[in-house]
Amino acid sequence: MFGRKQTGAGKDGPEVTTGQPTPPLLGGAGDNPEPSRAQPMAAPRPAVASVAPARPTEVTPVARPVMAKPEPPRPEPAKSSQVEGKKLLVGKDIYLSGEITACDLLIVEGRIEATLKNSVAVEIAESGTFKGTAEIEKADVSGVFEGDLTVRDRLILRRSGRVRGKLRYGSIQIEPGGEISGSIEILPKPAVMAEVQAATGD
């Protein structure tokens, strides 16, 4: 067979080589003839991370600003700021009856049953009621007037104003919504009245 070394008859006989190299022997003298066995590698252990339980997130309520509702515009008084002198205010939930004289400005927010003479101006608020007779220079009515009203100069009737009865005025301004019921008479202008008085001698 090829690959084997054949020797001659003697120990020192010639060696015959077949032409095939002889494979070298593994290991040397004194080496362990048993092949080395590979030690099995330990499988890597998965890393375990400790996870703390999630805490519930505290939500702080945010206070929302409360939008205040705008108040409806209140009717402006006729010319109360321009009237100087003696003023009388009848507040809400107040009832007054009798005769009122020599009052430069009467403001009615409650209820009045009276006769108003020798006065300059009257203002009846939206919550006010005047029943009786009034003879004045100027009037601003946002509430209710019932009776006999004479305004020699100017009458302003607001959108919430009501005039019932006999009305006489020199000039008038009525806002949309204002109501007048009863008899109405327009007073002559002061110049015309002066001419009439001069002609009659009064």
Secondary structure, 3 states (H helix, E strand, C coil): CCCCCECCCCCCCCCECCCCCCCCCCCCCCCCCCCCCCCCCCCCCCCCCCCCCCCCCCCCCCCCCCCCCCCCCCCCCCCHHHCCCCEEEECCCCEEEEEEECCCEEEECCEEEEEEECCCEEEECCCCEEEEEEEEEEEEECCEEEEEEEEEEEEEECCCCEEEEEEEEEEEEECCCCEEEEEEEECCCHHHHHHHHHHHCC
